[in-house]
Amino acid sequence: MMTHSQLRQFIMEAVLLLVLGAAIVIGGNLMSSKNATRRIQNEYHYRFSGVLDCASYEKVKSKALNDFPEIDGVYIGYDTMGIPKGYVVDLMVQMPNEQNMAILVSLDYESTRVTGIALPPDTDEDSRYISEDAMELIKEKVIGRQIPITFATEDHSEDDDKSENYTVEGLNDGVYYAQRLFDDRNRYIDYVEMEIENGVIKKVKWDAFSTDKTNQDRSEASLKGAYVTSGLDWATQSYNLCHALLECQEPDRLAMKSNGTTDIVDGVTCDIRPFVELAKECIGNSKAGYGKEAYMRGLDAMLVHLFEKDAEELGYLNEDGHIVFSFEKNPEIYTIYNDDEVAVGYMPVRQIEAVINGTWHEGDQDPVSTPASDGGNRGNGSNLDYDSTEDGLTPGGALENQIITDSMDDLPMSEMASFIEPVPDYYDETRTVIKACNTCYKFLKEYLNWKVT
């Protein structure tokens, strides 16, 4: 029979063995887990370092991935300090020839610009549908670009008519106005006001008001340092651009490039696409005799159509008389869709008002305010024959005449951030890479709950 001393010693030894056993088990599990983590990180590094070389990677777990079966995985890469460097998206995209191809795309963590593109290192030769030469050329076009991306052609032809007497035909005198129907990421809505006298554009103003009524207009904010852009302050750039239009009279003569910039107006480095689009809409309004007051009534008609109240009743009028409302969440009211429900253009306000009032008829023509390769002068969409098999292209003709920029991968022009030309002789390959990049954008927009601009 055990004494109390022996029993106490036995219990202590049993507890010690239990603790020692638990420590061995826990230590083994930790070591096993550490080895597993190291093995996984080694696999990630082998697969992803070609597009984003990081100290470690973490797989993103999100329900948003359920809506993107073409995405095999999304990963965040970290540096040695644990600071995120970017995203790596592992995709399987379908090429125009219906072949499925694996591709990796990396994006900067802050700006979501494309930082890398590559085929996975374990891709077998039979699945390398993009050659190394083609991939290098595509990288030159795409890396560094902000997503989403679309195709655009640049007109390199020189304008032979540079006389000071150049005017646009068919302009009616009066004050004309146009504003974007959606705000940008800084919550600004761009607008252009144009005064025409004796058939000549005499005054032009380009500015933007904020949907946050406590904020200043963009020009005033830029002069006070609250709105910053590259180069000169935005107000000065706006003035320079408006002055250039008064000299050339035609927005197309401002030589806007596919990335939205121009090299012919001194001191202007900002994106001039909103100005060009709205100036064209003002010119179209002038030709139609649709003055500023009529335009404001058109905006009111849109609000009444949606909410059964006008701008004043809804409280959307600011002190300057602008209707401060973004139709971003109501794209159906201004977007033109083809038979496959792909966005192919945008209606100007006067056309939208006519559609609402039932006075717009099949076959009526009207310039659409989109930066398409033809300058945005499209019909109302109902009588246009778009190729439903490839959004972003028009049917027939040479490739360089096919490319349009109204829609790409079901993303409307209002969201497009970058415009590139396809690599010559590698259109399908370029198209596939763009599709992969735009798929990344659509996922991140849902995952990060981005505000679309």
C-alpha positions as CSV (number, residue, x, y, z in Angstrom):
1,M,0.0,0.0,0.0
2,M,1.3,3.4,-1.1
3,T,2.2,6.0,1.5
4,H,1.0,9.6,1.0
5,S,4.6,10.5,0.1
6,Q,4.8,7.8,-2.6
7,L,1.3,8.8,-4.0
8,R,2.3,12.4,-4.2
9,Q,5.5,11.5,-6.0
10,F,3.6,9.2,-8.4
11,I,1.1,12.0,-9.2
12,M,3.9,14.5,-9.8
13,E,5.7,12.1,-12.2
14,A,2.4,11.4,-14.0
15,V,1.8,15.2,-14.4
16,L,5.3,15.7,-15.6
17,L,5.0,12.9,-18.2
18,L,1.7,14.4,-19.3
19,V,3.2,17.9,-19.7
20,L,6.3,16.5,-21.4
21,G,4.1,14.5,-23.8
22,A,1.9,17.5,-24.6
23,A,5.0,19.6,-25.2
24,I,6.3,17.0,-27.6
25,V,3.0,16.9,-29.5
26,I,2.7,20.6,-29.6
27,G,6.3,21.1,-30.7
28,G,5.8,18.4,-33.4
29,N,2.7,20.1,-34.6
30,L,4.4,23.5,-34.7
31,M,7.4,22.1,-36.5
32,S,5.1,20.3,-38.9
33,S,3.0,23.4,-39.4
34,K,6.2,25.5,-39.9
35,N,7.5,23.0,-42.5
36,A,4.1,23.0,-44.2
37,T,4.1,26.8,-44.3
38,R,7.6,26.9,-45.6
39,R,6.7,24.4,-48.3
40,I,3.6,26.4,-49.3
41,Q,5.6,29.6,-49.4
42,N,8.3,27.9,-51.5
43,E,5.6,26.8,-54.0
44,Y,4.1,30.3,-54.1
45,H,7.6,31.9,-54.6
46,Y,8.3,29.4,-57.4
47,R,5.0,30.2,-59.1
48,F,4.6,33.9,-58.6
49,S,8.1,35.4,-58.3
50,G,8.2,35.9,-62.1
51,V,5.5,38.5,-61.9
52,L,5.8,39.7,-58.3
53,D,8.9,38.8,-56.2
54,C,7.9,39.0,-52.5
55,A,9.1,37.6,-49.2
56,S,5.8,35.9,-48.6
57,Y,2.3,35.5,-50.1
58,E,-1.1,35.1,-48.5
59,K,-4.1,33.7,-50.4
60,V,-7.2,35.8,-50.4
61,K,-10.3,34.2,-49.1
62,S,-13.4,36.0,-50.4
63,K,-17.0,35.1,-51.4
64,A,-16.5,37.4,-54.3
65,L,-14.3,34.6,-56.0
66,N,-17.5,32.6,-56.4
67,D,-18.5,34.9,-59.2
68,F,-15.3,34.4,-61.1
69,P,-14.8,30.8,-62.0
70,E,-11.9,31.8,-64.3
71,I,-9.9,32.9,-61.3
72,D,-8.0,30.0,-59.7
73,G,-6.7,32.2,-56.9
74,V,-5.8,35.7,-55.7
75,Y,-2.8,36.3,-53.5
76,I,-1.3,39.3,-51.7
77,G,2.5,39.6,-51.7
78,Y,4.4,41.1,-48.8
79,D,7.9,42.4,-48.4
80,T,10.3,41.4,-45.6
81,M,8.7,44.0,-43.3
82,G,5.3,42.5,-43.8
83,I,4.1,45.5,-45.9
84,P,1.9,44.5,-48.9
85,K,3.5,45.0,-52.3
86,G,0.7,43.9,-54.6
87,Y,-1.7,41.3,-55.8
88,V,-1.1,38.2,-57.9
89,V,-4.1,36.8,-59.8
90,D,-3.9,33.3,-61.1
91,L,-6.4,32.9,-64.0
92,M,-7.5,30.5,-66.7
93,V,-8.8,32.7,-69.6
94,Q,-10.4,31.7,-72.9
95,M,-8.6,33.0,-76.0
96,P,-10.5,34.1,-79.1
97,N,-9.8,30.7,-80.6
98,E,-11.6,29.2,-77.6
99,Q,-8.4,27.7,-76.2
100,N,-8.1,27.9,-72.4
101,M,-4.8,29.4,-71.2
102,A,-3.4,29.9,-67.7
103,I,-1.9,33.3,-67.1
104,L,-0.6,35.3,-64.1
105,V,-1.2,39.0,-63.6
106,S,0.3,41.1,-60.8
107,L,-1.0,44.5,-59.7
108,D,0.5,47.2,-57.5
109,Y,-1.2,47.1,-54.1
110,E,-2.0,50.9,-53.9
111,S,-2.5,51.9,-57.5
112,T,-3.6,48.5,-59.0
113,R,-1.4,49.2,-62.1
114,V,-0.2,46.2,-63.9
115,T,3.3,45.2,-62.7
116,G,3.7,41.8,-64.3
117,I,2.3,39.4,-66.8
118,A,3.5,35.8,-67.3
119,L,2.5,32.3,-68.1
120,P,2.9,30.1,-65.0
121,P,6.3,28.4,-64.8
122,D,4.7,24.9,-64.9
123,T,2.9,25.6,-68.2
124,D,3.6,22.8,-70.6
125,E,4.7,23.6,-74.2
126,D,1.4,22.6,-75.7
127,S,-0.4,25.2,-73.6
128,R,1.9,28.1,-74.4
129,Y,-0.4,29.9,-76.8
130,I,1.6,33.1,-76.5
131,S,5.2,33.0,-77.6
132,E,7.9,34.6,-75.7
133,D,8.4,37.3,-78.4
134,A,4.7,38.1,-78.4
135,M,4.6,38.3,-74.6
136,E,7.5,40.7,-74.4
137,L,5.8,43.0,-77.0
138,I,2.5,42.8,-75.0
139,K,4.3,43.6,-71.8
140,E,5.6,46.8,-73.3
141,K,2.0,47.8,-74.0
142,V,0.4,46.7,-70.8
143,I,2.8,46.8,-67.9
144,G,2.4,50.1,-66.0
145,R,-1.1,50.6,-67.2
146,Q,-4.0,51.3,-64.8
147,I,-6.8,48.7,-65.1
148,P,-9.3,48.3,-66.7
149,I,-7.8,48.5,-70.2
150,T,-9.4,48.8,-73.6
151,F,-8.3,49.1,-77.3
152,A,-8.1,52.4,-79.0
153,T,-6.5,53.6,-82.2
154,E,-4.6,56.8,-82.5
155,D,-5.0,59.1,-85.5
156,H,-1.5,60.1,-86.6
157,S,-2.7,61.9,-89.7
158,E,-1.8,65.6,-89.9
159,D,-4.5,68.2,-90.2
160,D,-3.9,70.1,-93.4
161,D,-6.4,72.8,-92.5
162,K,-4.7,74.9,-90.0
163,S,-6.1,78.3,-91.0
164,E,-7.3,80.6,-88.3
165,N,-10.7,80.9,-90.1
166,Y,-11.6,77.2,-89.5
167,T,-15.1,76.8,-88.1
168,V,-17.5,74.0,-87.5
169,E,-20.5,74.0,-89.9
170,G,-24.1,74.1,-88.7
171,L,-23.6,75.8,-85.3
172,N,-26.5,77.8,-83.9
173,D,-25.8,80.8,-81.8
174,G,-26.5,80.6,-78.1
175,V,-25.2,79.1,-74.8
176,Y,-24.8,75.4,-74.7
177,Y,-24.0,73.0,-71.9
178,A,-23.1,69.4,-71.1
179,Q,-22.1,67.5,-68.0
180,R,-21.0,64.0,-67.3
181,L,-23.7,61.8,-65.9
182,F,-21.5,60.2,-63.3
183,D,-18.9,61.5,-60.9
184,D,-15.2,60.5,-60.8
185,R,-13.3,59.0,-57.9
186,N,-12.8,62.4,-56.3
187,R,-16.6,62.9,-56.5
188,Y,-16.4,65.6,-59.2
189,I,-18.8,65.9,-62.1
190,D,-17.2,67.5,-65.1
191,Y,-19.1,70.1,-67.2
192,V,-18.5,72.3,-70.2
193,E,-20.3,75.5,-71.1
194,M,-19.9,76.9,-74.5
195,E,-21.1,80.2,-76.1
196,I,-21.5,80.4,-79.8
197,E,-21.8,83.7,-81.7
198,N,-22.1,84.1,-85.5
199,G,-21.5,80.4,-85.9
200,V,-18.1,80.6,-84.0
201,I,-17.2,79.3,-80.6
202,K,-16.5,82.4,-78.6
203,K,-16.3,81.3,-75.0
204,V,-15.6,77.9,-73.4
205,K,-15.5,76.9,-69.7
206,W,-14.4,73.6,-68.4
207,D,-14.8,72.9,-64.6
208,A,-16.3,70.3,-62.3
209,F,-18.5,70.6,-59.2
210,S,-18.5,68.1,-56.4
211,T,-21.3,65.8,-55.4
212,D,-20.2,66.7,-51.8
213,K,-21.7,70.2,-51.7
214,T,-19.3,71.2,-49.0
215,N,-16.4,70.9,-51.4
216,Q,-15.2,73.6,-53.8
217,D,-15.4,73.4,-57.6
218,R,-12.3,71.6,-59.0
219,S,-10.7,74.8,-60.4
220,E,-11.0,76.7,-57.1
221,A,-9.8,73.6,-55.1
222,S,-6.8,73.3,-57.4
223,L,-5.8,77.0,-56.9
224,K,-5.9,76.5,-53.1
225,G,-4.0,73.2,-53.2
226,A,-6.9,71.0,-52.2
227,Y,-6.9,69.3,-55.7
228,V,-3.5,68.3,-57.1
229,T,-2.6,67.0,-60.5
230,S,0.7,66.6,-62.3
231,G,2.3,69.7,-63.9
232,L,0.5,73.1,-63.6
233,D,-2.5,73.5,-61.3
234,W,-5.7,72.1,-62.9
235,A,-7.4,75.5,-63.2
236,T,-4.5,76.7,-65.4
237,Q,-4.6,73.6,-67.5
238,S,-8.3,73.9,-68.0
239,Y,-7.9,77.6,-69.1
240,N,-5.1,76.6,-71.5
241,L,-7.2,73.8,-73.1
242,C,-10.3,76.0,-73.4
243,H,-8.2,78.7,-75.1
244,A,-6.8,76.1,-77.5
245,L,-10.3,75.1,-78.5
246,L,-11.2,78.7,-79.2
247,E,-8.3,78.8,-81.6
248,C,-8.9,75.5,-83.4
249,Q,-12.7,75.4,-83.0
250,E,-12.9,71.6,-83.3
251,P,-12.3,69.2,-80.3
252,D,-10.7,66.6,-82.6
253,R,-8.1,69.1,-83.6
254,L,-6.8,69.1,-80.0
255,A,-5.1,65.8,-81.0
256,M,-6.2,63.8,-78.0
257,K,-4.1,60.6,-77.8
258,S,-5.5,57.2,-76.8
259,N,-4.4,57.7,-73.2
260,G,-6.5,60.9,-72.9
261,T,-3.6,63.3,-73.1
262,T,-2.4,65.8,-75.7
263,D,1.0,67.0,-76.8
264,I,0.0,70.0,-78.7
265,V,-1.4,72.3,-76.0
266,D,1.4,73.8,-73.9
267,G,1.1,73.2,-70.1
268,V,-1.7,70.6,-70.4
269,T,-0.7,67.2,-68.9
270,C,-4.1,66.2,-67.4
271,D,-6.6,63.8,-68.9
272,I,-8.6,65.9,-71.4
273,R,-11.0,63.1,-72.4
274,P,-13.9,64.5,-70.3
275,F,-13.4,67.9,-71.9
276,V,-13.3,66.5,-75.4
277,E,-16.4,64.4,-74.9
278,L,-18.5,67.2,-73.4
279,A,-17.3,69.8,-75.9
280,K,-18.5,67.5,-78.7
281,E,-21.8,67.1,-76.9
282,C,-22.1,70.9,-76.7
283,I,-21.4,71.2,-80.4
284,G,-24.0,68.5,-81.1
285,N,-26.5,70.4,-78.9
286,S,-25.8,73.6,-80.8
287,K,-26.4,71.9,-84.2
288,A,-29.7,70.6,-82.7
289,G,-30.6,74.0,-81.2
290,Y,-30.7,72.4,-77.7
291,G,-29.6,75.2,-75.4
292,K,-28.5,75.2,-71.8
293,E,-32.0,75.7,-70.4
294,A,-33.3,72.8,-72.5
295,Y,-30.4,70.7,-71.3
296,M,-31.3,71.4,-67.7
297,R,-34.9,70.5,-68.4
298,G,-33.6,67.3,-69.9
299,L,-31.7,66.4,-66.7
300,D,-34.9,67.2,-64.7
301,A,-36.8,64.9,-67.0
302,M,-34.4,62.1,-66.2
303,L,-34.8,62.7,-62.4
304,V,-38.5,62.8,-62.7
305,H,-38.5,59.6,-64.7
306,L,-36.4,57.9,-62.0
307,F,-37.7,59.4,-58.8
308,E,-41.0,61.3,-59.8
309,K,-39.4,64.5,-58.5
310,D,-37.3,67.2,-60.2
311,A,-33.9,68.4,-59.1
312,E,-35.2,71.2,-56.9
313,E,-37.6,68.9,-55.1
314,L,-34.9,66.4,-54.5
315,G,-32.4,69.1,-53.3
316,Y,-29.9,68.5,-56.1
317,L,-29.5,72.1,-57.1
318,N,-26.4,73.9,-56.0
319,E,-25.9,77.7,-55.6
320,D,-24.7,78.0,-59.2
321,G,-27.7,76.2,-60.6
322,H,-26.0,73.0,-61.4
323,I,-27.9,69.7,-61.0
324,V,-25.6,67.9,-58.6
325,F,-26.5,64.3,-59.1
326,S,-24.5,61.2,-60.3
327,F,-26.5,58.7,-62.4
328,E,-23.8,56.2,-61.7
329,K,-26.2,53.7,-60.2
330,N,-28.7,54.2,-63.0
331,P,-26.5,53.4,-66.1
332,E,-29.5,51.9,-68.0
333,I,-30.9,55.4,-68.5
334,Y,-28.0,56.6,-70.6
335,T,-26.3,53.5,-71.9
336,I,-26.8,51.9,-75.3
337,Y,-26.8,48.1,-75.4
338,N,-26.6,45.8,-78.3
339,D,-28.8,42.6,-78.6
340,D,-26.4,40.7,-76.3
341,E,-26.7,43.4,-73.6
342,V,-23.2,44.7,-74.1
343,A,-22.7,48.4,-73.7
344,V,-21.8,50.0,-77.0
345,G,-22.3,53.7,-76.4
346,Y,-23.9,56.5,-74.4
347,M,-26.8,58.7,-75.2
348,P,-26.5,62.5,-74.8
349,V,-29.1,64.2,-72.6
350,R,-31.2,65.5,-75.4
351,Q,-31.6,61.9,-76.8
352,I,-32.4,60.5,-73.4
353,E,-35.1,63.2,-72.9
354,A,-36.6,62.3,-76.3
355,V,-36.6,58.6,-75.4
356,I,-38.3,59.4,-72.1
357,N,-40.9,61.6,-73.9
358,G,-41.5,59.0,-76.6
359,T,-40.3,61.4,-79.4
360,W,-37.3,59.4,-80.3
361,H,-37.8,57.1,-83.3
362,E,-36.0,54.0,-84.6
363,G,-33.3,55.2,-87.1
364,D,-33.0,58.7,-85.7
365,Q,-29.3,59.8,-85.7
366,D,-27.6,61.6,-82.9
367,P,-24.0,62.1,-81.8
368,V,-23.2,59.9,-78.8
369,S,-20.7,61.3,-76.3
370,T,-18.2,58.5,-76.2
371,P,-14.5,58.6,-77.0
372,A,-14.8,56.0,-79.7
373,S,-12.3,55.7,-82.5
374,D,-14.6,57.6,-84.8
375,G,-14.7,60.6,-82.5
376,G,-17.8,59.5,-80.7
377,N,-20.2,60.3,-83.6
378,R,-22.5,57.2,-83.6
379,G,-26.1,56.6,-84.1
380,N,-28.5,55.8,-81.4
381,G,-27.4,52.2,-81.4
382,S,-30.7,50.7,-82.4
383,N,-29.8,50.6,-86.1
384,L,-26.2,49.7,-85.7
385,D,-25.0,46.2,-86.5
386,Y,-22.4,45.2,-83.8
387,D,-20.6,41.9,-83.8
388,S,-21.9,40.2,-80.7
389,T,-19.0,37.7,-80.7
390,E,-16.5,40.4,-79.9
391,D,-17.4,43.5,-78.0
392,G,-14.9,46.2,-78.8
393,L,-15.0,45.5,-82.5
394,T,-17.2,46.4,-85.4
395,P,-18.0,43.9,-88.1
396,G,-16.0,43.8,-91.3
397,G,-13.1,45.8,-92.6
398,A,-9.5,45.9,-91.7
399,L,-8.5,45.4,-88.1
400,E,-7.3,49.0,-87.6
401,N,-10.8,50.2,-88.7
402,Q,-12.6,47.7,-86.5
403,I,-11.4,48.7,-83.1
404,I,-13.8,50.8,-81.0
405,T,-13.6,51.7,-77.3
406,D,-17.3,51.8,-76.3
407,S,-17.1,48.5,-74.4
408,M,-14.6,45.8,-73.5
409,D,-15.3,42.7,-71.5
410,D,-18.7,44.0,-70.6
411,L,-17.1,47.1,-68.9
412,P,-18.5,50.5,-70.1
413,M,-16.3,53.2,-71.4
414,S,-16.9,55.3,-68.2
415,E,-14.8,52.8,-66.3
416,M,-11.9,52.4,-68.7
417,A,-8.6,53.8,-67.3
418,S,-6.1,52.9,-70.0
419,F,-6.2,52.7,-73.8
420,I,-3.7,50.8,-75.9
421,E,-3.2,49.6,-79.4
422,P,-3.0,45.9,-80.0
423,V,0.5,44.5,-80.8
424,P,0.7,44.2,-84.6
425,D,0.3,40.6,-85.8
426,Y,-0.6,39.5,-82.2
427,Y,-4.2,40.8,-81.8
428,D,-5.6,37.6,-80.3
429,E,-2.7,37.4,-77.8
430,T,-3.1,41.1,-76.8
431,R,-6.8,40.6,-76.5
432,T,-6.4,37.6,-74.2
433,V,-4.0,39.6,-71.9
434,I,-6.4,42.5,-71.7
435,K,-9.3,40.1,-70.9
436,A,-7.2,38.7,-68.0
437,C,-6.4,42.2,-66.7
438,N,-10.0,43.3,-66.9
439,T,-11.1,40.1,-65.1
440,C,-8.7,41.2,-62.3
441,Y,-10.4,44.6,-62.2
442,K,-13.9,43.2,-62.0
443,F,-12.9,41.0,-59.1
444,L,-11.1,43.7,-57.2
445,K,-14.0,46.1,-57.8
446,E,-16.3,43.6,-56.0
447,Y,-13.7,42.5,-53.4
448,L,-12.6,46.0,-52.4
449,N,-16.1,47.6,-53.0
450,W,-14.6,50.2,-55.3
451,K,-16.6,53.2,-56.4
452,V,-16.9,53.0,-60.2
453,T,-15.9,56.2,-62.0
